[in-house]
Amino acid sequence: MTSAAARRDKILENIAAAAKLARREPSEIQLVAVSKGRTAEEIEPLIAAGQRDFGESRVQEALSKWPELLACNPDIRLHGIGRLQSNKAAEAIGLFETIHSLDRLSLLDALTKEVEKSGHFPGVYVQVNIGEEEQKGGCPIDELGTLIEAVRASPLPLAGLMCIPPAGLEPSPYFALLAKLGRRHDVTSLSMGMSADYRQAVMLGSTAVRVGTALFEDDAQA
């Protein structure tokens, strides 16, 4: 059985190799370990291996396991990567250092109210509905400029753009489109790429890859 540390090392090697091919520095790419659905016992070996960025999809699940882990490892940075309900804004602001799923003005308003109360200002990625899928969260492409400018006018730092390509389709064209949108709107950081496609994402400009299965499961190494 491969250890969590070995799986992490292999993924970092793959990221570095993809970065080199794209004439980029590997240090430009952040590995976010997607720990949703994983227990503290599964997470701890990755912490011991040096992993410091972790992603959670649901606020309540994160609150059930991370306070104790954070108390022992205060340098860990938690990322909110799932679709966020406005009524969870206060908890999300208190928990996450970065939120990858800002997709609407009403959520920005809710987050802004909470940061002004708490004094904690997490960075936010604007999630783009890159495949124009009705069932998926994300800002429509033609409304992206309005939402980006609203974030820039808010007290929340704009971390970048995020996308999840349509399932079952070649992801590279969607990664390329997000990179193009980033250039158009003068946004340099891109959260894109998961276990099956993070190398393509790095080749096309990703600065944050969200990898879960390949980190936690032996038979899922990408």
GUKEPA-767541 format. One record per residue (C-alpha): x, y negated, z. Coordinates in Angstrom, 1 decimal, padded with zeros to 4 digits, always signed. Each point is the difference from the previous one (the first is absolute). Layout:
BEGIN
- c1 | c2 | c3
- X | Y | Z
...
end
This chain:
BEGIN
- c1 | c2 | c3
- +000.0 | +000.0 | +000.0
- +001.3 | -003.4 | -001.0
- +000.3 | -002.5 | +002.8
- -001.7 | -003.4 | +000.0
- +003.4 | -001.6 | +000.0
- +001.1 | +002.0 | -003.1
- -003.2 | -000.8 | -001.9
- +000.5 | -003.7 | +000.8
- +003.6 | +000.1 | -001.1
- -001.0 | +001.6 | -003.3
- -002.7 | -002.7 | -000.6
- +002.5 | -002.7 | +000.7
- +002.4 | +001.6 | -002.4
- -002.7 | +000.1 | -002.7
- -000.9 | -003.7 | +000.7
- +003.7 | -000.9 | -000.3
- +000.4 | +001.9 | -003.3
- -003.1 | -001.6 | -001.5
- +001.2 | -003.4 | +001.1
- +003.4 | +000.6 | -001.6
- -001.6 | +000.9 | -003.3
- -002.1 | -003.2 | +000.2
- +003.2 | -002.0 | +000.9
- -001.4 | -000.9 | +003.4
- +001.3 | +000.2 | +003.5
- -001.5 | +002.9 | +002.1
- -000.1 | -002.4 | +003.0
- -002.7 | -001.9 | -001.9
- -002.4 | +002.9 | +000.5
- -001.8 | +000.6 | +003.3
- -001.1 | +003.6 | +000.8
- -003.3 | +000.0 | +001.9
- -000.8 | +003.4 | +001.5
- -003.7 | +000.6 | -000.3
- -000.9 | +001.5 | +003.3
- -003.8 | +000.1 | -000.3
- -001.4 | +003.3 | +001.1
- +003.3 | +000.9 | +001.6
- +000.5 | +000.6 | +003.7
- +002.5 | -001.6 | +002.3
- +001.9 | +003.3 | +000.1
- +000.3 | -000.1 | -003.8
- +001.1 | -003.7 | +000.0
- +002.6 | +000.2 | +002.7
- +002.6 | +001.9 | -002.1
- -000.1 | -002.8 | -002.7
- +000.5 | -002.6 | +002.7
- +003.0 | +001.9 | +001.2
- +001.3 | +000.2 | -003.5
- +000.0 | -003.8 | -000.2
- -003.3 | -000.8 | -001.7
- -001.5 | -003.3 | +001.2
- -002.8 | -000.8 | -002.4
- -003.2 | +002.0 | +000.3
- -003.4 | -000.4 | -001.7
- -003.5 | +000.7 | +001.4
- -003.3 | -000.2 | -001.9
- -002.4 | -000.2 | +002.9
- +000.2 | -002.4 | +002.9
- -001.6 | +002.4 | +002.5
- +002.3 | +002.8 | -000.9
- +003.0 | -002.2 | +000.4
- -001.2 | -001.2 | +003.4
- -000.4 | +003.6 | +001.1
- +003.7 | +000.9 | -000.4
- +002.2 | -003.0 | -000.6
- +000.0 | -002.0 | +003.3
- +002.0 | +002.7 | +001.8
- +002.4 | +000.5 | -002.9
- +000.5 | -003.8 | -000.3
- +000.7 | -000.3 | +003.7
- +002.9 | +002.4 | -000.4
- +001.1 | -001.4 | -003.4
- -000.8 | -003.7 | +000.0
- +002.0 | -000.6 | -003.2
- -002.5 | +002.0 | -002.1
- -002.0 | -002.0 | -002.6
- -003.6 | +001.2 | -000.6
- -001.6 | -000.7 | -003.3
- -003.8 | +000.1 | -000.7
- -000.4 | +001.6 | -003.3
- -003.7 | +001.0 | -000.1
- -003.1 | -002.0 | -001.0
- -000.7 | -002.4 | +003.0
- -003.4 | -000.9 | +001.3
- -000.4 | -003.6 | +001.0
- -001.2 | +001.0 | +003.5
- +003.3 | +001.8 | +000.6
- +002.0 | -003.2 | -000.7
- +000.9 | -000.7 | +003.6
- +001.3 | +003.5 | +000.7
- +001.9 | +000.0 | -003.3
- +001.7 | -003.3 | +000.8
- +001.0 | +001.3 | +003.4
- +001.4 | +003.3 | -001.4
- +001.5 | -000.5 | -003.4
- +003.1 | -001.9 | -001.1
- -001.1 | +000.2 | -003.6
- -003.4 | +000.5 | -001.6
- +000.0 | +001.4 | -003.5
- -003.7 | -000.1 | -000.8
- -001.2 | -003.6 | -000.1
- -002.5 | +000.1 | -002.8
- -002.6 | -002.8 | +000.6
- -000.5 | -003.5 | +001.3
- -002.3 | +001.1 | +002.8
- +002.6 | +002.3 | +001.4
- +002.6 | -002.8 | -000.3
- -002.4 | -002.3 | +002.0
- -000.4 | +002.7 | +002.7
- +003.8 | +000.5 | +000.3
- +000.7 | -003.7 | +000.1
- -002.4 | -000.5 | +002.9
- +001.8 | +002.8 | +001.9
- +003.5 | -001.2 | -000.6
- -000.8 | -003.4 | +001.2
- -001.3 | +001.5 | +003.2
- +002.9 | +002.5 | +000.5
- +003.0 | -001.9 | -001.3
- +001.1 | +003.1 | -001.9
- +000.4 | -000.4 | -003.7
- +000.4 | +003.3 | -001.9
- +000.9 | -000.2 | -003.7
- -002.7 | +001.0 | -002.5
- +000.2 | +001.7 | -003.3
- -002.9 | -000.9 | -002.4
- -001.3 | +003.4 | -001.2
- -000.9 | -000.1 | -003.7
- -002.6 | +002.3 | -001.6
- +002.5 | +000.8 | -002.7
- -002.1 | +002.7 | -001.7
- -003.2 | -002.0 | +000.2
- -001.7 | +002.8 | +001.9
- -003.4 | -000.8 | +001.5
- +000.4 | +002.5 | +002.9
- +003.4 | -001.3 | +001.0
- +001.0 | -002.9 | +002.2
- +002.1 | -002.8 | -001.4
- -000.4 | -003.5 | -001.4
- -001.1 | -000.2 | -003.6
- +002.8 | -001.1 | -002.3
- -001.9 | -003.0 | -001.2
- -000.5 | -001.2 | +003.6
- +003.6 | +000.6 | +001.1
- +001.3 | -003.6 | -000.5
- -002.8 | -001.4 | +002.2
- +000.8 | +002.5 | +002.9
- +003.7 | -000.5 | -000.2
- -000.4 | -003.8 | +000.2
- -002.3 | +000.5 | +003.0
- +002.6 | +002.1 | +001.8
- +002.7 | -002.6 | -000.8
- -002.3 | -002.7 | +001.6
- -000.6 | +002.2 | +003.1
- +002.3 | +000.5 | +003.0
- +000.6 | +003.6 | -001.1
- +003.3 | +000.7 | -001.9
- -000.5 | +001.4 | -003.5
- +002.0 | +003.3 | +000.0
- -000.7 | +000.9 | -003.6
- -002.4 | +002.0 | -002.2
- -001.1 | +003.6 | +000.5
- -001.8 | +002.5 | -002.3
- -001.1 | +003.6 | -000.1
- -000.2 | +001.3 | -003.6
- -003.0 | +002.1 | -001.1
- +000.3 | +003.6 | +001.0
- +001.0 | +002.5 | -002.7
- +001.4 | -002.6 | -002.4
- +003.6 | -000.8 | -000.8
- +000.8 | -002.7 | +002.6
- +002.8 | -001.8 | -001.8
- -002.1 | -002.3 | -002.1
- -001.9 | -001.2 | +003.1
- +003.3 | -000.6 | +001.9
- +001.2 | -002.0 | -003.0
- -003.2 | -002.0 | +000.0
- +000.3 | -000.8 | +003.7
- +003.6 | -001.2 | -000.6
- -001.3 | -002.2 | -002.8
- -002.6 | -001.5 | +002.2
- +002.6 | -000.6 | +002.6
- +002.1 | -002.0 | -002.5
- -003.0 | -001.9 | -001.1
- -000.9 | -001.1 | +003.5
- +003.6 | -000.4 | +001.2
- -000.2 | +003.0 | +002.4
- +003.2 | +002.0 | +000.3
- -001.0 | +002.8 | +002.5
- -002.0 | +003.0 | -001.2
- -001.5 | +002.8 | +002.2
- -000.4 | +002.9 | -002.5
- +000.9 | +003.6 | -000.2
- -000.9 | +003.0 | +002.1
- +001.3 | +003.6 | +000.4
- -000.6 | +001.1 | -003.6
- +001.1 | -003.2 | -001.8
- +002.3 | -002.1 | +002.2
- +003.0 | +000.4 | -002.3
- -002.0 | -001.4 | -003.0
- -001.1 | -002.8 | +002.3
- +003.6 | -000.9 | +001.0
- +001.0 | +000.0 | -003.7
- -002.8 | -002.5 | -000.7
- +000.7 | -002.4 | +002.9
- -001.5 | +001.4 | +003.2
- +001.4 | -001.5 | +003.1
- -002.0 | +002.2 | +002.4
- -000.9 | +003.6 | -000.6
- -002.7 | +001.7 | +002.2
- +001.0 | +003.7 | +000.3
- -001.8 | +002.5 | +002.2
- -000.3 | +003.6 | -001.2
- +003.5 | +000.2 | -001.3
- +001.4 | -001.1 | +003.3
- -002.1 | +002.3 | +002.2
- -000.4 | +003.2 | -002.1
- +002.6 | +002.3 | -001.4
- -001.8 | +001.0 | -003.1
- -000.9 | -003.5 | -001.1
- +003.5 | -001.4 | -000.7
- -000.2 | -002.5 | -002.9
end
